[in-house]
Amino acid sequence: MTIHILAISGSLRSGSSNGAIVQAAVIVAPLECVVTVFEGIGELPSFNPDIDVEPFPESVLRWRTALQQASAVLISSPEYAHGVPGVLKNALDWVVGSGEFMEKPVALVNVSAYSPYVTAQLQETLTVMMGRVVLATSLPLTGRPSTAADIVGQPDAAIALRDALDTLLRAAQPATEQVR
Ligand SMILES: Cc1cc2nc3c(=O)[nH]c(=O)nc-3n(C[C@H](O)[C@H](O)[C@H](O)COP(=O)(O)O)c2cc1C
């Protein structure tokens, strides 16, 4: 059974290292899973319960559908001002009520071991949304990678990213299929 993993970067910056990580995840993914990058969090309106009603904004429907179709989620995010980038927090706020993270395995990766706040805050938010954070790790990267090739070209980082996907894969597999 193929496991679908949705990969999200918390940075909208062109040449973003976190964007490069989620693109690299597509390349290094184990055979048993398909990784799709969700590029639309920057298109979501600012969350407001008044507009969280039918007909929902098109961008919100795309976000919720992408999450519903995924068995697991990979998030790679920078830390901004000791917190979660607003664009990513806004995206998460849009699915608090609709519940797409419920029971879903999530792996958190980032480029810097010196960004503890974003990881702790994402863990807290995802946990209160009933998501299952199964891994939080910093990839052993050197320099500031800006493309997927930069990451795939660093064997230690590529292996760590593949290991993160493997952890997600095992967490998302039905118990009967967990052979490893
Ligand atoms: C507005 C802003 C605030 C930042 N605040 C922090 C911070 O609090 N802690 C930290 O470790 N890095 C901070 N950084 C550095 C970014 O997390 C870092 O440059 C990251 O690698 C950028 O990710 P990206 O390449 O995916 O855009 C900040 C960067 C910006 C632009």
The ligand as a Tripos MOL2 file, in Angstrom:
@<TRIPOS>MOLECULE
LIG
   31    33     1     0     0
SMALL
NO_CHARGES

@<TRIPOS>ATOM
      1 C1         11.9090   37.8000   10.4760 C.3       1 LIG1
      2 C2         12.8760   36.7250   10.8620 C.ar      1 LIG1
      3 C3         12.9630   36.3150   12.1760 C.ar      1 LIG1
      4 C4         13.8330   35.2740   12.5470 C.ar      1 LIG1
      5 N1         13.8470   34.8530   13.8400 N.ar      1 LIG1
      6 C5         14.6280   33.7950   14.1750 C.ar      1 LIG1
      7 C6         14.5780   33.2550   15.5000 C.ar      1 LIG1
      8 O1         13.8620   33.7240   16.3660 O.2       1 LIG1
      9 N2         15.3670   32.1800   15.7780 N.ar      1 LIG1
     10 C7         16.1760   31.6030   14.8340 C.ar      1 LIG1
     11 O2         16.8700   30.6230   15.1390 O.2       1 LIG1
     12 N3         16.2290   32.0950   13.5680 N.ar      1 LIG1
     13 C8         15.4760   33.1640   13.2290 C.ar      1 LIG1
     14 N4         15.5070   33.6410   11.9480 N.ar      1 LIG1
     15 C9         16.3790   33.0080   10.9780 C.3       1 LIG1
     16 C10        15.6070   31.9870   10.1350 C.3       1 LIG1
     17 O3         14.9510   31.0390   10.9220 O.3       1 LIG1
     18 C11        16.6050   31.2730    9.2220 C.3       1 LIG1
     19 O4         17.2330   32.2210    8.4060 O.3       1 LIG1
     20 C12        15.9740   30.1980    8.4040 C.3       1 LIG1
     21 O5         16.9520   29.3440    7.9340 O.3       1 LIG1
     22 C13        15.2210   30.7580    7.2190 C.3       1 LIG1
     23 O6         14.5710   29.6780    6.5910 O.3       1 LIG1
     24 P1         14.3380   29.6620    5.0130 P.3       1 LIG1
     25 O7         15.7020   29.5800    4.3620 O.co2     1 LIG1
     26 O8         13.5630   28.4130    4.7790 O.co2     1 LIG1
     27 O9         13.5890   30.8880    4.6040 O.co2     1 LIG1
     28 C14        14.6500   34.6840   11.5730 C.ar      1 LIG1
     29 C15        14.5770   35.1340   10.2310 C.ar      1 LIG1
     30 C16        13.7070   36.1230    9.8900 C.ar      1 LIG1
     31 C17        13.6090   36.5600    8.4390 C.3       1 LIG1
@<TRIPOS>BOND
     1     1     2 1
     2     2     3 ar
     3     2    30 ar
     4     3     4 ar
     5     4     5 ar
     6     4    28 ar
     7     5     6 ar
     8     6     7 ar
     9     6    13 1
    10     7     8 2
    11     7     9 ar
    12     9    10 ar
    13    10    11 2
    14    10    12 ar
    15    12    13 ar
    16    13    14 ar
    17    14    15 1
    18    14    28 ar
    19    15    16 1
    20    16    17 1
    21    16    18 1
    22    18    19 1
    23    18    20 1
    24    20    21 1
    25    20    22 1
    26    22    23 1
    27    23    24 1
    28    24    25 2
    29    24    26 1
    30    24    27 1
    31    28    29 ar
    32    29    30 ar
    33    30    31 1
@<TRIPOS>SUBSTRUCTURE
     1 LIG1         1 GROUP 0 **** ****
